[in-house]
Amino acid sequence: MQSETLPKLDKYGYNTIARHIGLALFWGVILFLGAGTTDWAWGWVFTLNTLVCWIVLSLVLARRNPGLLNKRGHRARDMTGTKRWDWVLLSIYTVLQFALPFVAGLDYRYRWSAPVETWVALVGNALLIVSCALLAWAMSANKFFEGTVRMQQGQRVESGGPYRFVRHPGYTAVLLNFVATPLALGAWAAWIPALVGVVTFVIRTALEDRTLQAELPGYTAYTQRTRARLLPGVW
């Protein structure tokens, strides 16, 4: 992708960036609402880490793939052809995005978990950064990175960047985020929505991969070169 061929960031792209920042802040609000207090050091570390990650991701995309930000910020963007099963999975994911921080906050409020060990929280926050970096890499490398599973006009197989190693690196990033959150907050009750999220995205990966093999020219050949769907050597 040559820099001189990239479109300029438009108002829809700025809308996407604003939404990224707004969601990160909203997740923090939900976290502290669940906790019933703002006196939670690791809660603040997690919230600020998430906010910085999404700001950096947005800046990377503004430089490397502004067209994707423009497309994803357009309220009237074409969603025709989205698979029915994907709407179901996305509905589950939407609930989980808010359930996960809220349950983590409740865990802190009611002391369901013992105080988190510093090294555990640091590992969780490190995984959060890795997750965000991988997501930024995947979105930078793929101008067809979509929010729903559907065939887009002119869509082609993307095999560069992280797609050389796994076929669905964006989903790998999401799974890392699900794992990172309970660790970063020391909230073991949060593993319940986190594991539901992991199962949801494993199912989505399997269904999307099957769809792409059936409907996207060249994808089946790509699967022979890049064998892993989510994690090299595992699946």
Secondary structure, DSSP 8 states (H G I E B T S, - for coil): --GGG-----HHHHHHHHHHHHHHHHHHHHHHHHHT-S--HHHHHHHHHHHHHHHHHHHHHHHH-HHHHHHHT-TT---TT--HHHHHHHHHHHHHHHHHHHHHHHHHHHT-S----HHHHHHHHHHHHHHHHHHHHHHHH-TT--SS----TT-----SGGGGT-S-HHHHHHHHHHHHHHHHHT-GGGHHHHHHHHHHHHHHHHHHHHHHHHHSTTHHHHHHHS--SSSTTT-
